[in-house]
Amino acid sequence: MGRSPDAMLSCPAPLDHRDIVELAHGGGGRKTARLIETLFAPAFRNPHLEPLGDGAIVSVGSERLAFTTDTFVVKPVFFPGGDIGSLAVHGTVNDLGMCGAEPLFLSAGYLLEEGFPMRDLERVVASMAAACAAVGVPLVTGDTKVVDKGKGDGIYVNTSGVGRVRAGVDVGPGRAAAGDAVVVSGPIGDHGIAVMAAREGIDFETALVSDSAPVLLPVRALLDTVPDTHVLRDPTRGGLATALCEIALASKVGIRLDEAAIPVRPEVQGACELLGFDPLYVACEGRFLAIVPGERAEAALAGIRSQPGGEGACRVGSVVADDPGRLVLRTRIGSHRLLERLSGEQLPRIC
């Protein structure tokens, strides 16, 4: 590198107004992390919560179980490539996959606004049922609440899931090590841009479709091939850059990304340039990143690419001992850019 990341310029974070909740507190970036670190984690601190991964790993007898929960508030409810129902199932089973677990059961909670069209609710439920059937995971319990008209926004869905962690697998955000390779399962940014375009009524020459999908098959193939995978993460809110920043901080390592190696579809890149977004911070809902021992990178890529949804897997970076806690991007022109966690809410209500 030509200069130390200490010499690189970065924009200051916006002032933090502590007296109100802002949209950015739910954006998956710096403000979300601060809210967790200063409010939720101290209040509920325990060994299972401490890693702050995609789910908690708990032992029940001789079994290791993964438990995760998520709430979906996407707007619009129906978008190219998916809807809030299938998205809720995909998001939850993917979080279990990121724990190295095989999903076992799901639950669902529906928060409905008075006046929400029954035909839309039927469509959401049918989509959710189809997604459960496709991944072979039953929804076994749930709850429904209705709020007064004008007191909600149509429909919100909460899903929780339980899975069994695979024997011999130990993944977590604090396990990245110097010499590891960073792998992405496919092109990034599809979901966030597809939802944003649908919300704003923006028409592009090429149709933009969400990548919302389960990633269980390529994850299984990866863990079959490289069971000593160190980290799995789905880059949802805050995108690829925020996910890797959090891993660098948790593992106390540096991470180097190669911009030229990061897969971004031309239509997503063009939409980002038009709208002023950075694809590195745009959410994905059918992609995952894996950090694996460097000497196992090619085997990991072969495993992921062998399954539907993983055909576009690429190695995009490396883990280093230098600059612990920092994510540095080598740009296409050879300069270096320090990447930080998303400081605001780039694209609200996309998951």
Disulfide bonds with the S-S distance in Angstrom:
none
